Amino acid sequence: MTRKHITFPVAGIAAAAIAAGGIGVATSAASNHAPAPSAHAARSTTLRLTADPHGRLRFNTNHLTAHPGKVTIVLTNPRSAGMPHGIAIKGRGVNRSGKVVGPGGRSIVAVTLKRGTFTFFCPVPGHAAAGMTGTLTVR
């Protein structure tokens, strides 16, 4: 019995594919130093809040929860509220307010937060003292 050896030009094809960039091999030194994605990448959280539609000085909730990172609170002031409202946040060195808006408007405040407890409130004079306040927990 005679053996025949068949040779395929695999090495030549592989070399041509690598040279053309067809196989996932790094061809530049810069690609070897790309930063790895962070396991703790900053998140973005949008929270929605509504002022009482019957004109009482309160929000629809007094507790919000978010992840560390950019936190945006969107307050809807219903047309039936009958008065202006806004949204603000303070605590741990943060003190930021959105616009005060009339009935039918939206007030937005956005801030980057670390873990901790913050207070959200209506910045219209007298509204927070009357009960338009709540706790935002960032964890």
C-alpha positions in Angstrom: 0.0 0.0 0.0 1.3 3.4 -0.9 0.8 6.5 1.1 0.2 9.8 -0.6 0.8 13.0 1.2 -1.5 15.8 0.3 -0.3 19.3 1.3 -2.6 22.2 1.6 -1.3 25.7 1.4 -2.9 26.6 4.8 0.1 28.6 6.0 0.0 30.8 3.0 -3.7 31.5 3.3 -3.4 32.2 7.0 -0.5 34.6 6.5 -2.5 36.4 3.8 -5.6 36.7 6.0 -3.6 38.1 8.9 -1.9 40.6 6.6 -5.3 41.7 5.3 -6.7 42.0 8.9 -9.2 39.2 8.4 -8.3 37.3 11.6 -8.6 38.9 15.0 -4.9 39.6 15.6 -3.8 42.9 16.9 -1.9 44.8 14.2 -1.1 47.9 16.2 0.5 48.4 19.6 -2.2 50.9 20.6 -4.9 48.2 20.5 -3.0 46.1 23.0 -3.3 48.9 25.6 -7.0 49.7 25.4 -8.6 50.2 28.8 -10.7 47.4 30.1 -14.3 48.2 30.9 -14.8 49.2 34.5 -16.9 46.9 36.6 -18.1 50.0 38.5 -19.0 52.2 35.5 -21.1 55.2 36.5 -24.8 54.7 35.9 -27.4 57.2 34.9 -30.8 57.1 36.7 -33.9 59.1 35.9 -36.5 59.3 38.6 -40.0 60.7 38.1 -42.0 62.6 40.7 -45.4 64.3 40.6 -46.7 67.1 42.7 -50.1 66.5 44.3 -52.8 67.1 41.6 -55.3 68.5 44.2 -53.1 71.3 45.4 -51.9 69.7 48.6 -48.2 70.5 49.4 -46.8 67.0 48.9 -45.2 64.8 46.3 -46.7 61.4 45.1 -43.9 59.7 47.1 -41.5 60.7 49.9 -38.8 58.2 49.2 -36.7 57.6 46.0 -33.8 55.3 45.4 -31.0 55.6 42.8 -27.6 54.1 41.9 -24.4 56.2 42.2 -23.7 58.3 39.2 -25.8 60.8 37.3 -29.2 61.2 38.9 -32.0 63.1 37.2 -35.2 63.9 39.0 -38.1 65.0 36.8 -41.0 66.6 38.6 -44.4 66.9 36.8 -46.6 69.7 38.2 -50.1 68.7 37.1 -52.4 71.4 35.6 -54.8 70.8 38.4 -52.2 71.6 41.1 -53.1 75.3 41.0 -49.7 76.6 42.1 -46.1 76.6 41.1 -43.7 73.9 42.2 -40.1 72.8 41.5 -37.6 70.1 42.4 -34.3 70.5 44.4 -31.8 68.2 46.1 -29.4 68.8 48.9 -27.1 66.9 51.2 -23.4 65.7 51.4 -22.2 68.9 49.8 -24.9 69.0 47.0 -27.4 71.8 46.8 -29.0 72.1 43.3 -32.5 73.3 42.2 -34.5 72.9 39.0 -36.7 75.7 37.7 -39.9 76.6 39.5 -42.7 75.9 37.0 -46.4 76.7 36.9 -49.2 74.1 36.7 -48.7 71.8 33.7 -44.9 72.3 33.7 -41.9 70.1 34.4 -39.0 70.9 36.7 -35.7 68.9 36.2 -32.7 68.7 38.4 -29.6 66.6 37.5 -26.6 65.9 39.7 -23.8 63.3 40.0 -24.2 61.6 43.4 -22.1 59.1 45.4 -23.7 56.6 47.9 -25.5 58.3 50.7 -28.8 59.9 51.8 -30.0 63.2 50.3 -33.1 65.3 50.6 -35.3 66.3 47.7 -37.8 69.1 48.2 -39.8 71.9 46.5 -37.8 75.1 46.5 -40.9 77.4 46.5 -40.8 79.3 49.8 -42.8 77.5 52.5 -43.5 74.3 50.4 -40.8 72.1 52.0 -41.7 73.3 55.5 -45.4 72.3 54.7 -44.4 68.8 53.6 -43.0 68.9 50.1 -39.9 67.0 51.0 -38.5 63.4 50.7 -35.5 61.2 51.0 -33.3 60.1 48.1 -31.1 57.0 49.0 -28.2 56.4 46.7 -26.9 52.8 47.0 
